Amino acid sequence: MNPPLISQINLAFQIVIILMLFTSFGLKRKRKYSWHGITMLIAVSMNAGSFLLVMLPSLLGLATVTEQTPFSIFIVVAHACLGSAIMALGLWLVGSWHLQSSIQGCTRRRRIMRLAFIAWVVTLLLGVLLYMSLYTNFLL
């Protein structure tokens, strides 16, 4: 089955977002905290938009697909649950920052941010597995 164009575009979009996350991490390591916060705000906003415009409608559409394998159902559920939790956490982290110049609030949430970063990467990998299980013969 050929993937819909919107799914191909969204996969590329998610890869751009994850590259932004790694760039933002590099900015933080260079102590450019304002730029780190701005790039995270952009990445989280882009991901939320992608979720609302592409991923949620796609998830709702998958409920009617009957030829799902147990593995693909597991990937859908894991990706949706972890992705939703990480998106909510990302929105909270970015929202609590409010483009402040002080990093004191951020240092208190450092462990949460690291966990969110790792979980976001895992969620992206689950999304790639989901894409592959839905649109290629891989992982059948």
Secondary structure as UniProt FT lines:
FT   HELIX           5..29
FT   TURN            30..31
FT   HELIX           33..50
FT   HELIX           51..55
FT   HELIX           56..62
FT   TURN            63..64
FT   HELIX           70..97
FT   TURN            98..99
FT   HELIX           104..108
FT   HELIX           110..135
FT   TURN            138..139
//
